[in-house]
Amino acid sequence: MKKTLPLLAAMAFAASPALAQDAAGTGMPADGIWILNSLLFLMGGFLVMFMAAGFCMLEVGLVRTKNVSMQCTKNVALFSLAGVGYYLIGYNLMYPLGNWSYGSDEAGGYIGAFAVAAMEAVSADGMTAQDDASYASTGSDFFFQLMFCAATASIVSGALAERIKLWPFLIFTFVLTAIIYPIQASWKWGGGFLDTQYGFLDFAGSTVVHSVGGWAALAGAILLGSRAGKYRDGRVNPIPGSSMPLATLGMFILWLGWFGFNGGSQLAMGTIGDVADISRIFANTNAAAAGGVLAAVLLTQVLYGKVDLTMVLNGALAGLVSITAEPLTPTIGIATLIGAIGGVIVVFAVPFLDKLRIDDVVGAIPVHLFAGIWGTMAVLLTNSDATLMGQVIPIAIVGVFTFVASFVVWLILKFTIGIRVSEEEEMMGLDAAEIGIEAYPEFGKGSQFM
């Protein structure tokens, strides 16, 4: 802090190049730009971290009371596993040796290096040689990227709720966050072949994060099967969640966290232009969520005669996913339209999955996979650098890789330790069967107060 205050004062009042090196003619000292860029990563990172709470609250609101503790446990554990797996393996699969180059300093590769992430040691003056040559601290970048990795795993948790065993889910989470997610993310964000050969555009991860979580969830849902009683005699039997207020709270937390998700992906905050872009990204992100909500409200009223709150919540999230691939170039009006189409997609995709007898408890597959694909294609509407094949082919490559890899891992788990609880345990509830602690003991069937 003693060194920071004089530095900030110098940044604010310096008019002479002698006080600090002018970075790229911006009038901002180079060390000031480095600080602001690192600060953007850190602020964006902790906003995305808070999305873990959003996913958790959304899920516990949409599952039955007897499975709430299980969802809480899964969300805390998956976030922690992501932290370890991404540190031990994943970060350097995306950015070998944490140096923002790719594949032994050769861009356009297919896989990074299996190595433990190394954070720079800070010298006496607070800077390192690596820092002097980069635009942000390695630690802030690692923290920011880790949050995206963890968010991918959170998507899977809700879709497979109420019938999956805890330990197989955690094993899959480790493989997903340490290997599957980082490999495909490196193909775009690590300078890999999707970036260099196809010119693939995915600003903050409609495909790299959201559709990947959706593909992994889809593979698991197919092998896991539906909840008991969900599909019977050719009918779909709705299974209401335990708390719509908690689900709504979760949606709003995710909406808030998305400003860090998309805004932080600007990756720079050291110029007037960067801050203007971040502001535009915030406005477009908010507009897309609003569009998704309004589309779901109107469409469910027309289709069902009543507004469906669960569809409205997922409409907001679908709008957010839809704008994530390109939140900068649209106008606010176009961003609203992009989000609205995401909301429409969710309303039709949920019953579509039910027709296929694919049981997704929270609607994660429609929100993150279907809207993620739409959002990645919507880049073509406003970004002239995007090409049709440059978007379609990478979407397919990432989808095939993630689905096949996830299916294989789920299949191995299914035929070794098993992935599904018994029918008796499912009826009892996973809180009692797997966790041993009921979320609401005063109201549970096994309560001593009953």
Secondary structure by P-SEA (a helix, b strand, c coil): caaaaaaaaaaacccccccccccccccccaaaaaaaaaaaaaaaaaaaaaaaaaaaaaaaaacccccaaaaaaaaaaaaaaaaaaaaaccccccccccccccccccccccccccccbbbbbbccccccaaaaaccccaaaaaaaaaaaaaaaaaaaaaaaccccccaaaaaaaaaaaacaaaaaaaaccccccccccccccccccccccaaaaaaaaaaaaaaaccccccccccbbbbbbcccaaaaaaaaaaaaaaccccccccccccccaaaaaaaaaaaaaaaaaaaaaaaaaaaaaaaacccccaaaaaaaaaaaaaaaccccccccaaaaaaaaaaaaaaaaaaaaaaaaaccccccccccccaaaaaaaaaacccccccccccccaaaaaaaaaaaaaaaaaaaaaaaacccccccaaaaaacccccccccccccccccccccc
